[in-house]
């Protein structure tokens, strides 16, 4: 066999391998939409808690500042 025939046969084998791999990968793909939706819901709940906490800390800080300024006078 000459080199051209060897290269052609190796390309054909490589193409077949890639095609088979991609085909089997899509066949085994799992549906993760429920897990993603659960994560989004949990993230939204955590975000709400963080915003509430930040607002509470800011309000307490403002109130303590006002009390301290009144006590100075």
C-alpha positions as CSV (number, residue, x, y, z in Angstrom):
1,X,0.0,0.0,0.0
2,X,1.2,3.4,-0.7
3,X,1.0,6.3,1.8
4,X,-2.1,7.8,0.2
5,X,-4.1,4.7,0.7
6,X,-3.0,4.4,4.3
7,X,-4.0,8.0,5.0
8,X,-7.4,7.6,3.4
9,X,-8.2,4.5,5.4
10,X,-7.1,6.1,8.6
11,X,-9.3,9.2,7.9
12,X,-12.2,6.9,7.2
13,X,-11.7,5.0,10.5
14,X,-11.3,8.3,12.4
15,X,-14.5,9.7,10.8
16,X,-16.4,6.6,11.7
17,X,-15.1,6.7,15.3
18,X,-16.1,10.4,15.7
19,X,-19.6,9.8,14.2
20,X,-20.2,6.8,16.4
21,X,-19.0,8.7,19.5
22,X,-21.2,11.7,18.8
23,X,-24.2,9.5,18.1
24,X,-23.9,7.5,21.3
25,X,-23.3,10.7,23.4
26,X,-26.6,12.2,22.3
27,X,-28.4,8.9,22.9
28,X,-27.2,8.9,26.5
29,X,-28.0,12.6,27.2
30,X,-30.0,13.0,30.4
31,X,-32.8,15.5,31.0
32,X,-31.6,17.7,33.9
33,X,-34.3,20.4,33.6
34,X,-35.9,19.4,36.9
35,X,-32.6,19.7,38.7
36,X,-31.9,23.1,37.1
37,X,-35.4,24.4,38.0
38,X,-34.9,23.3,41.6
39,X,-31.5,25.1,41.7
40,X,-33.1,28.3,40.3
41,X,-35.8,28.1,42.9
42,X,-33.3,27.6,45.7
43,X,-31.2,30.4,44.4
44,X,-34.1,32.8,44.3
45,X,-35.0,32.0,47.9
46,X,-31.5,32.5,49.0
47,X,-31.3,35.8,47.2
48,X,-34.5,37.0,48.9
49,X,-33.0,36.1,52.3
50,X,-29.8,37.9,51.5
51,X,-31.6,41.1,50.4
52,X,-33.8,41.0,53.6
53,X,-30.7,40.5,55.7
54,X,-28.9,43.4,54.1
55,X,-31.8,45.8,54.5
56,X,-32.2,44.7,58.2
57,X,-28.5,45.3,58.9
58,X,-28.7,48.7,57.2
59,X,-31.8,49.7,59.3
60,X,-30.2,48.6,62.5
61,X,-27.1,50.5,61.7
62,X,-29.1,53.6,60.9
63,X,-31.1,53.3,64.1
64,X,-28.0,52.9,66.2
65,X,-26.4,55.9,64.5
66,X,-29.5,58.0,65.3
67,X,-29.5,56.9,68.9
68,X,-25.8,57.6,69.3
69,X,-26.2,61.1,67.8
70,X,-29.2,61.9,70.1
71,X,-27.2,60.7,73.1
72,X,-24.3,63.0,72.2
73,X,-26.5,66.1,72.3
